[in-house]
Structures are given as C-alpha cells and as structure tokens.
C-alpha cells in the first residue's frame, strides 16, 4: 500500500499535455483541465485503495495493537482525501469561452493551492514525528506510535502528490507564457485577491 502512490501518479505525466513548445489558449486550458483532473483521479483512487486496505487491516489486527491504530488513522484520513478528490474532479473547469487572463488566473490559483498544501504536508509529517516521539513517554505507546505513523505516511504521500502537481502546473504555466507578452500580477481593485494583466 505504501508504495502505490508513485505508480498511480505516473499516468498524470502521460499524454501530450506538454508536447507543444508554443501553446495557444485553447491548448493551455485543455491541458490544465486534463492535468488537474488526472491528479484528482489519482488522489481518489489512492484514497479508496487505502480505505479498503486499512479496513481489512482493522479486521485482522488486535484492537490495542500499534498496527490497529495505524489502520484507524489511515481510514479516517483517506475518507477525507476521497472527498477532496471527488470534489476536485467535480470542480468547474476553465472555460474555453472566457478570456485568457481569467483562465490563467484560475490555473494559477490551483497552482498556488498545491504549493500551499506542499508546505502544510511538512507540518503533517512534523506532527506525526512528534506523536511517535511522544509514544516513548506515554502510558499508551502503541496508540501514539500507530497514529503518528499514520500521520507521517499520509503526510509524506500528500507531500509527494502536491509537489508533483505543483511542478506539472508550473511547467504548464511556463509553456503557455513562453514568448507571450509580459505578465503582471496586480492587486484586484474590485475585490480581495489578485488579477492577471497581460501587457502587449
């Protein structure tokens, strides 16, 4: 189970999303949607596999065993990830009819989210390490270590996932902007946030 994610993410790289050196807006929008949809499909599939595997693990391990606590954390964590993955697949995509500035803004928003999550994943791993360390000072070491290992495992998997997704989206951004007019990101005067201005 712990070695499945890298293989599931391989298909995110497949296809011709980055085949073009100079991309028009239509190709960019389609590639952005395809890349992020495949990423959410990978997350959903991985979460479902973990839920099934750890549900079986819960049934065959003793209730107070370290492995039992690991499987309980893994099930709970991946139920949440499953919801995120399904929600991501249902998220409204970039429209081919909207301006390239708005489409790029949406794409950069997703790219920024993956980068932010990448940092959060490190906090998960740190939290898991703290829990495992606390197991040596606890009256219930199996619980703390099992739960901590579950947090470390899922934090590491998400760190890999978010890092790859950020890299793919960043690469796509650079492909689209290559040879394009100067891009400026400015404060949005009408509402909180940023907007994209392309200077010709």
Secondary structure, 3 states (H helix, E strand, C coil): CCCHHHHHHHHHHCCCCCCCCCCCHHHHHHHHHHHHHHHHHHHHHHHHHHHHHHHHHHHHCCCCCHHHHHHHHHHHHHHHHHHHHHHHHHCCCCCCCCCHHHHHHHHHHHHHHHHHHHHHHHHHHHHHHHHHHHHHHCCCHHHHHHHHHHHHHHHHHHHHHHHHHHHHHHHHHHHHHCCCCEEEEEECCCCCCEEEEEEC
